[in-house]
């Protein structure tokens, strides 16, 4: 301990030194980024699986949390579901699409508590998003129990944020990845749209 200083008794002494180059600002930015990544973390029990063309992808816990949050924001805001407009889905076999999506490249999220879609009050426990279309992600499908629901007219900005603003980006097909140029220009969507 330096001469003339009081003992700290185990406390961390705060010093107000500011180094050249804005290191205080860099530290604050890093702490804010960490806080945001923790805020985007999935609820305990959320299962996130990414299957790329070459197999399952290991995701870190923060990556899983970010993907789960973005899937939630996308799915609860879709304008039309097979429950609210069944006539639009009569030519589709939604259980067959669910199985086909799960058999190929896909993103799967299972939530510990069901989400509720803002339109139609549809409960969503599981989500499968196919990654096989050469241009975009989809179809967007959900399930609560055994009933499979299709979703359309989902927010494109939020779909881009899921595709291009997460660990999913490095596993996109070339045509899907081309859409990320738009995301890179417009950036993150607002919390509410």
C-alpha positions as CSV (number, residue, x, y, z in Angstrom):
1,X,0.0,0.0,0.0
2,X,1.3,3.5,-0.9
3,X,2.2,5.9,1.9
4,X,-0.7,8.3,2.8
5,X,-3.5,6.0,1.6
6,X,-6.3,4.5,3.7
7,X,-6.7,0.7,3.8
8,X,-9.5,-0.5,1.5
9,X,-10.5,-3.5,3.8
10,X,-11.1,-5.8,0.8
11,X,-13.0,-3.2,-1.3
12,X,-12.0,-2.4,-4.8
13,X,-10.6,1.0,-4.9
14,X,-12.1,3.2,-7.6
15,X,-9.8,5.3,-9.5
16,X,-10.9,7.9,-12.0
17,X,-8.0,7.6,-14.5
18,X,-8.8,8.0,-18.2
19,X,-6.3,6.6,-20.6
20,X,-5.7,8.1,-24.0
21,X,-7.8,6.6,-26.8
22,X,-11.1,6.4,-24.9
23,X,-10.6,3.1,-23.1
24,X,-13.4,4.0,-20.7
25,X,-15.8,4.3,-23.6
26,X,-14.6,1.0,-25.0
27,X,-15.1,-0.7,-21.7
28,X,-18.6,0.8,-21.4
29,X,-19.4,-0.3,-24.9
30,X,-18.3,-3.8,-24.2
31,X,-20.3,-3.9,-21.0
32,X,-23.4,-2.7,-22.9
33,X,-22.9,-5.3,-25.6
34,X,-22.6,-8.0,-22.9
35,X,-25.8,-6.7,-21.2
36,X,-27.7,-6.9,-24.5
37,X,-26.5,-10.4,-25.2
38,X,-27.6,-11.5,-21.7
39,X,-31.0,-9.7,-22.3
40,X,-31.4,-11.7,-25.5
41,X,-30.6,-15.0,-23.8
42,X,-33.4,-17.6,-24.1
43,X,-35.5,-18.6,-21.2
44,X,-34.1,-21.6,-19.3
45,X,-35.3,-24.7,-21.1
46,X,-35.5,-23.3,-24.6
47,X,-34.0,-25.7,-27.1
48,X,-32.4,-24.4,-30.3
49,X,-31.1,-26.7,-33.0
50,X,-29.6,-25.6,-36.3
51,X,-29.1,-28.3,-39.0
52,X,-27.0,-27.2,-42.0
53,X,-26.5,-29.2,-45.2
54,X,-23.4,-30.8,-43.7
55,X,-25.1,-31.7,-40.3
56,X,-25.9,-30.3,-36.9
57,X,-24.2,-27.0,-35.9
58,X,-22.9,-26.5,-32.4
59,X,-24.3,-23.2,-31.1
60,X,-23.1,-21.3,-28.0
61,X,-25.6,-20.4,-25.3
62,X,-25.6,-16.7,-26.3
63,X,-26.2,-17.7,-30.0
64,X,-29.0,-20.0,-29.0
65,X,-30.6,-17.2,-26.9
66,X,-30.3,-14.7,-29.7
67,X,-31.8,-17.0,-32.3
68,X,-34.7,-18.0,-29.9
69,X,-35.5,-14.4,-29.2
70,X,-35.6,-13.5,-32.9
71,X,-37.6,-16.6,-33.8
72,X,-40.1,-15.6,-31.1
73,X,-40.3,-12.0,-32.5
74,X,-40.8,-13.3,-36.0
75,X,-43.4,-15.9,-35.3
76,X,-45.7,-14.1,-32.9
77,X,-46.1,-11.3,-35.4
78,X,-47.0,-13.2,-38.5
79,X,-50.2,-11.7,-40.0
80,X,-51.8,-14.9,-41.2
81,X,-51.8,-18.5,-39.9
82,X,-53.5,-21.6,-41.0
83,X,-55.8,-21.2,-37.9
84,X,-56.9,-17.7,-38.8
85,X,-57.2,-18.3,-42.6
86,X,-57.5,-22.0,-43.2
87,X,-58.6,-21.5,-46.8
88,X,-55.1,-20.2,-47.7
89,X,-53.5,-23.5,-46.6
90,X,-55.9,-26.1,-48.1
91,X,-53.5,-27.1,-50.8
92,X,-50.7,-27.7,-48.3
93,X,-49.9,-30.7,-46.1
94,X,-48.6,-28.9,-43.0
95,X,-47.6,-32.1,-41.1
96,X,-45.8,-33.2,-44.3
97,X,-44.0,-29.9,-44.6
98,X,-43.0,-30.2,-40.9
99,X,-41.5,-33.6,-41.5
100,X,-39.8,-32.5,-44.7
101,X,-38.3,-29.4,-43.0
102,X,-37.0,-31.5,-40.1
103,X,-35.5,-34.0,-42.5
104,X,-33.4,-31.3,-44.3
105,X,-31.5,-28.2,-43.3
106,X,-33.6,-26.3,-40.7
107,X,-33.8,-24.3,-37.6
108,X,-35.8,-25.8,-34.7
109,X,-36.8,-24.0,-31.5
110,X,-38.8,-25.5,-28.6
111,X,-40.0,-23.0,-26.0
112,X,-40.5,-24.1,-22.4
113,X,-43.8,-22.2,-22.2
114,X,-46.0,-21.7,-25.2
115,X,-45.9,-18.3,-27.0
116,X,-49.1,-16.7,-28.1
117,X,-49.4,-15.2,-31.6
118,X,-50.7,-11.6,-31.6
119,X,-53.2,-12.5,-34.3
120,X,-55.6,-15.4,-33.7
121,X,-54.1,-16.2,-30.3
122,X,-52.4,-19.3,-31.7
123,X,-50.2,-21.1,-29.1
124,X,-46.7,-21.9,-30.3
125,X,-44.5,-24.4,-28.4
126,X,-42.2,-25.5,-31.3
127,X,-41.1,-23.8,-34.4
128,X,-39.4,-25.2,-37.5
129,X,-38.1,-22.9,-40.2
130,X,-36.8,-24.6,-43.3
131,X,-33.5,-23.6,-44.8
132,X,-33.7,-25.5,-48.1
133,X,-35.2,-22.8,-50.3
134,X,-32.4,-21.3,-52.4
135,X,-33.5,-17.7,-52.0
136,X,-35.1,-17.3,-48.5
137,X,-35.8,-19.1,-45.3
138,X,-39.1,-20.9,-44.8
139,X,-41.6,-22.3,-44.6
140,X,-42.3,-21.0,-41.1
141,X,-44.2,-23.7,-39.2
142,X,-45.2,-24.0,-35.6
143,X,-46.7,-26.7,-33.4
144,X,-48.5,-26.9,-30.1
145,X,-49.1,-30.5,-29.2
146,X,-49.5,-32.4,-32.5
147,X,-51.3,-29.6,-34.4
148,X,-49.0,-28.0,-37.1
149,X,-49.7,-24.5,-38.1
150,X,-48.4,-22.6,-41.1
151,X,-47.5,-18.9,-41.0
152,X,-47.4,-16.4,-43.8
153,X,-47.1,-12.7,-44.2
154,X,-44.4,-12.6,-41.5
155,X,-42.3,-9.5,-41.0
156,X,-39.6,-9.5,-43.6
157,X,-37.3,-7.2,-41.6
158,X,-37.5,-9.6,-38.7
159,X,-36.8,-12.6,-41.0
160,X,-33.7,-10.8,-42.3
161,X,-32.6,-10.1,-38.8
162,X,-32.9,-13.8,-38.0
163,X,-31.1,-14.9,-41.1
164,X,-28.4,-12.3,-41.2
165,X,-27.9,-11.0,-37.6
166,X,-27.3,-14.3,-35.9
167,X,-25.0,-17.4,-36.2
168,X,-27.4,-18.6,-38.9
169,X,-25.8,-16.3,-41.4
170,X,-22.6,-18.3,-42.0
171,X,-24.7,-21.4,-42.8
172,X,-27.1,-19.8,-45.4
173,X,-27.2,-21.0,-49.0
174,X,-25.6,-18.5,-51.4
175,X,-29.0,-17.1,-52.6
176,X,-30.2,-16.7,-49.1
177,X,-27.0,-15.0,-48.0
178,X,-27.4,-12.5,-50.9
179,X,-30.5,-11.1,-49.0
180,X,-28.1,-10.1,-46.2
181,X,-26.9,-7.2,-48.3
182,X,-30.4,-5.6,-47.6
183,X,-30.1,-6.3,-43.9
184,X,-26.6,-4.8,-43.8
185,X,-28.1,-1.6,-45.3
186,X,-31.2,-1.3,-43.2
187,X,-29.9,-2.8,-39.9
188,X,-31.8,-4.2,-37.0
189,X,-35.6,-3.9,-36.9
190,X,-37.2,-1.8,-34.1
191,X,-38.5,-3.8,-31.1
192,X,-42.1,-3.1,-32.3
193,X,-43.1,-2.9,-36.0
